[in-house]
């Protein structure tokens, strides 16, 4: 029987465990930056606010100290380009719009060459991730406003719809590992979100024991097959979880109101690392002990990624309310251990709102 194991521990502060540096993309609006991911090679991708009459944002990458600000050709400076994922070969995926008002198309960028990613029949396409084999996963919106998952491999699009849900309900893919296993969520006949994995054509629902409503979401998977995500507990709050070798482990930050924790990313090296959003602070968890992350005298607003060697990327709200991005590698004095990076989230509703690409 699948078990649910709590991963609880003491909470400690660790100001010196990470070295924080703000991201400063030239031309960003009020210094606004939003890193969304980091590859195991250390290259950071994300987007930043631009100064224009119509607003908008532009993507950026940062590797070896050099900023590159990719703008999809022909979109113009007032449009939107946002980068979300990168693999070890440096291929970036994201989406763009010809207007700041939306109408999104996916894209990939490899060796300076842009490729538009539009799922056939889609009105909007949202790539979410890419593995080292070049397989891209995400979701798209159809003409009726429904959302479907997709994968793109060797130029072939495959629509992902959880069996039995029907074409009108939601399926979304968020992560893929190098073996091609895909994770995401779908809405069942009761209109409840449920996580799933897809491997070799076989869908598996993620059923965590003891759930009140059955609500789950899976957001990432590493090459060892460990899945991370969240679930709604009997108190109506959300909990982070990891799933490895059939064992579910609850990730519950001590002192979090209503058990509001979650995990949105996991790395492939140095143990298990998860990343996500914070309502107050980010946290690391190592061998059952949670450690608070304080980059500046302001609360962390989001931590969406971590690399194999343990560098976290995220953003915090400054005193003026501007979102400022940062990378934070572990200090040299830190001892590498299996670590889980967690975050506080205000509620399950807040989780869906914070994860801006979560569509329903």
C-alpha positions in Angstrom: 0.0 0.0 0.0 1.3 3.5 -0.8 2.2 5.3 2.3 2.2 9.0 3.2 5.2 9.9 5.2 5.5 13.3 6.9 8.8 15.2 6.5 8.8 17.5 9.5 11.6 19.1 11.3 12.9 22.1 13.2 13.1 25.5 11.7 16.3 27.4 11.7 17.6 30.6 10.1 20.7 30.5 7.8 21.6 33.9 6.4 25.1 32.8 5.5 24.2 29.6 3.6 23.5 31.4 0.3 25.1 34.3 -1.5 22.5 36.6 -3.0 23.0 38.8 -6.0 20.2 40.9 -7.6 19.6 40.7 -11.4 19.9 43.9 -13.3 18.7 43.7 -16.9 19.5 47.0 -18.7 16.3 48.7 -19.7 14.0 46.9 -17.3 11.1 48.9 -16.0 12.0 50.1 -12.4 14.4 47.2 -12.2 11.6 44.6 -12.5 13.0 41.1 -13.2 11.4 37.7 -13.0 13.7 34.7 -13.3 11.7 31.5 -14.1 14.3 28.8 -14.4 18.0 27.8 -14.3 19.7 25.0 -16.1 22.2 22.6 -14.6 24.9 24.6 -16.6 23.9 27.7 -14.5 22.2 29.7 -17.3 19.2 31.6 -15.9 16.1 32.4 -18.0 13.1 34.6 -17.3 11.7 38.0 -18.3 11.7 41.6 -17.3 9.3 44.6 -17.5 9.9 47.0 -20.3 9.4 50.7 -20.6 6.8 51.4 -23.2 3.4 53.0 -23.6 1.7 49.6 -23.9 3.7 47.8 -21.2 4.7 44.2 -21.8 7.8 42.2 -20.9 10.8 40.7 -22.7 12.7 37.5 -22.1 16.3 37.3 -20.9 19.0 34.7 -20.3 22.1 35.1 -18.2 25.1 32.9 -18.7 28.7 33.4 -17.7 27.8 36.9 -16.6 26.4 38.0 -20.0 22.8 39.0 -20.4 21.0 38.2 -23.6 17.5 39.7 -24.2 15.7 37.6 -26.7 12.8 39.3 -28.5 11.0 37.1 -30.9 11.7 38.4 -34.4 9.0 40.7 -35.8 7.2 41.2 -32.5 8.6 44.7 -31.8 9.7 46.2 -28.5 6.2 46.7 -27.1 5.2 43.1 -27.3 5.7 40.2 -24.9 8.5 37.6 -24.9 8.9 35.3 -21.8 11.3 32.5 -21.3 10.5 29.7 -18.9 12.7 26.6 -19.5 16.2 25.7 -20.6 18.0 22.3 -21.1 21.7 21.4 -20.9 22.2 22.2 -24.6 21.0 25.8 -24.0 17.7 25.5 -25.9 15.2 27.9 -24.4 11.5 27.6 -24.5 8.8 30.1 -23.7 6.1 32.1 -25.4 5.6 35.5 -27.1 2.7 37.7 -28.2 2.5 40.4 -30.9 0.6 42.5 -28.4 1.0 43.2 -24.7 -2.7 42.1 -24.5 -1.9 38.5 -25.2 -2.5 36.0 -28.0 0.4 33.8 -27.1 2.5 31.5 -29.3 5.2 29.2 -28.0 8.8 29.4 -29.2 12.1 27.6 -28.9 15.5 29.3 -29.3 18.5 27.2 -30.1 21.9 28.5 -31.4 20.3 31.9 -32.2 17.5 30.4 -34.3 13.8 31.0 -33.2 11.1 28.5 -34.0 7.4 29.2 -33.4 5.5 26.5 -31.6 1.8 26.5 -32.4 -0.1 23.3 -31.7 -2.4 22.6 -34.7 -5.8 24.1 -34.0 -4.7 26.0 -30.9 -5.5 29.7 -30.3 -2.7 30.0 -27.7 0.2 27.7 -26.9 2.2 27.7 -23.6 5.4 25.6 -23.5 6.4 24.8 -19.9 9.5 22.7 -20.0 12.1 20.9 -22.1 14.3 17.9 -21.4 17.8 17.1 -22.7 16.4 15.0 -25.5 14.7 18.1 -26.8 11.1 17.0 -25.9 9.0 20.1 -25.1 5.8 19.9 -22.9 3.1 22.4 -22.0 -0.5 23.1 -22.8 -2.6 25.0 -25.3 -6.0 26.6 -25.5 -8.5 25.5 -28.1 -11.1 27.6 -29.9 -13.7 26.7 -27.3 -11.6 27.9 -24.4 -10.6 24.4 -23.3 -7.0 23.5 -22.2 -5.1 20.4 -23.3 -1.6 19.2 -22.6 0.9 18.6 -25.4 4.3 17.2 -26.1 6.5 18.0 -29.0 9.2 15.5 -30.0 11.1 15.3 -33.3 8.7 17.8 -34.9 5.5 15.8 -34.0 2.9 17.3 -31.6 0.9 14.9 -29.4 -2.2 16.1 -27.6 -2.4 14.9 -24.0 -5.8 14.3 -22.6 -6.2 12.2 -19.5 -8.4 9.1 -20.4 -12.0 9.5 -19.5 -11.9 13.2 -18.9 -13.4 14.1 -22.3 -12.1 16.8 -24.7 -13.9 19.7 -22.9 -12.1 19.3 -19.6 -8.6 20.4 -18.6 -5.3 18.6 -19.0 -2.0 20.4 -18.5 1.6 19.2 -18.7 4.3 21.0 -16.7 7.4 18.8 -16.5 9.3 16.1 -18.4 12.4 14.1 -17.5 15.1 12.7 -19.8 13.3 9.4 -20.0 10.3 11.2 -21.4 8.0 10.8 -18.4 5.6 13.7 -18.2 3.8 15.1 -15.2 0.9 17.5 -14.9 -2.7 17.7 -13.7 -6.2 17.2 -15.1 -9.7 18.0 -14.0 -11.9 14.9 -13.4 -15.6 14.6 -13.9 -16.2 16.2 -10.5 -14.2 19.2 -11.6 -11.4 18.5 -9.1 -7.8 18.9 -10.1 -5.7 15.7 -9.9 -2.0 15.1 -10.7 -0.8 12.6 -13.2 2.2 11.0 -14.7 2.5 9.7 -18.3 5.1 7.1 -19.1 5.3 5.0 -22.3 1.7 5.9 -23.2 0.3 4.9 -19.8 -1.4 7.6 -17.6 -1.2 7.2 -13.8 -3.3 9.3 -11.5 -1.5 10.5 -8.3 -3.8 9.4 -5.5 -2.4 10.6 -2.1 -3.9 8.6 0.8 -6.3 10.4 3.1 -7.2 13.4 0.9 -10.4 15.2 1.7 -11.2 16.5 -1.8 -8.6 14.6 -3.9 -7.0 17.8 -5.2 -3.4 17.3 -6.3 -1.0 18.8 -8.9 2.3 17.5 -10.2 4.7 20.1 -11.5 8.1 18.5 -12.0 10.0 15.1 -12.2 13.7 14.4 -12.2 15.7 11.8 -13.9 15.4 9.4 -11.0 11.7 9.6 -11.3 10.9 11.6 -8.2 7.8 13.8 -8.6 7.0 16.9 -6.7 3.8 18.9 -6.4 1.1 19.8 -3.9 -2.2 18.4 -2.5 -5.1 19.7 -0.5 -5.3 18.2 3.0 -8.2 17.6 5.3 -7.9 21.1 6.7 -8.5 22.7 3.3 -4.9 23.9 3.1 -2.3 22.8 0.6 0.8 20.7 1.3 3.8 20.0 -0.7 4.7 16.4 -1.5 7.4 14.3 -3.2 6.7 10.9 -4.7 9.6 8.4 -5.0 9.5 4.6 -5.4 5.8 4.7 -4.7 6.2 6.5 -1.3 4.5 9.9 -0.9 6.3 12.2 1.5 4.5 15.3 2.9 6.6 18.5 2.9 5.2 20.6 5.7 7.1 23.7 6.9 6.8 24.1 10.7 4.6 27.0 11.7 3.0 27.4 8.3 -0.6 28.4 8.6 -3.0 25.6 7.7 -0.1 23.6 6.3 0.5 26.0 3.4 3.5 24.5 1.7 4.2 23.3 -1.8 7.0 22.1 -4.2 7.2 23.1 -7.9 10.6 22.0 -9.1 13.2 19.3 -8.5 16.8 19.0 -9.7 18.7 16.0 -11.1 21.9 16.3 -9.1 23.0 16.5 -5.4 19.8 15.1 -4.0 16.2 16.2 -4.2 15.6 19.9 -4.6 12.2 21.5 -4.9 11.3 25.1 -5.7 8.3 27.5 -5.8 6.5 30.5 -4.3 6.6 32.1 -0.9 4.2 34.3 0.9 6.8 35.1 3.6 10.1 33.2 3.1 11.7 30.4 1.1 12.9 27.4 3.0 15.3 24.6 2.5 14.8 21.2 4.0 17.8 18.8 4.6 17.5 15.6 6.5 14.3 16.7 8.2 15.5 20.2 9.2 14.0 23.3 7.6 16.1 26.4 7.0 14.7 29.8 6.2 16.1 31.8 3.3 16.4 35.5 3.7 17.9 37.2 0.6 17.2 40.8 1.8 15.1 42.6 4.4 12.1 41.8 2.3 10.0 38.6 2.0 10.7 36.3 -1.0 7.8 36.4 -3.3 8.7 33.5 -5.6 11.4 30.8 -6.0 10.6 28.9 -9.2 13.9 27.1 -9.8 17.1 25.4 -8.6 20.0 24.0 -10.4 21.8 20.7 -9.9 24.6 22.3 -7.8 22.0 24.0 -5.6 21.8 27.6 -6.9 18.3 28.9 -6.4 16.6 31.6 -8.5 13.7 33.7 -7.4 12.4 37.2 -6.8 11.4 39.4 -3.9 9.2 42.5 -3.5 11.2 45.6 -2.7 10.0 48.3 -0.3 8.4 50.0 -3.4 6.6 46.8 -4.4 8.9 46.2 -7.4 9.7 42.5 -8.1 13.5 42.1 -8.2 15.1 38.8 -9.3 18.1 37.1 -7.8 20.3 34.0 -8.1 21.6 32.6 -4.9 24.3 29.9 -5.0 25.2 28.0 -1.8 28.1 29.6 0.1 31.4 27.7 -0.1 31.1 26.9 3.6 27.8 25.1 3.1 28.0 21.3 3.1 26.2 19.8 0.1 23.4 17.5 1.3 20.1 16.4 -0.2 18.0 19.5 0.2 14.3 20.3 -0.5 13.6 23.9 -1.2 10.1 24.8 -0.1 7.9 27.9 0.0 4.9 29.1 1.9 1.7 29.8 0.0 -1.4 31.5 1.4 -4.0 28.9 0.3 -4.8 26.5 -2.5 -6.6 29.4 -4.3 -3.5 31.5 -3.8 -1.4 28.7 -5.2 -3.4 28.7 -8.5 -3.2 32.5 -8.6 0.6 32.6 -7.9 1.4 30.0 -10.6 0.4 32.3 -13.3 0.4 29.7 -16.0 -2.0 27.4 -14.2 -5.1 27.7 -16.4 -8.6 26.6 -15.6 
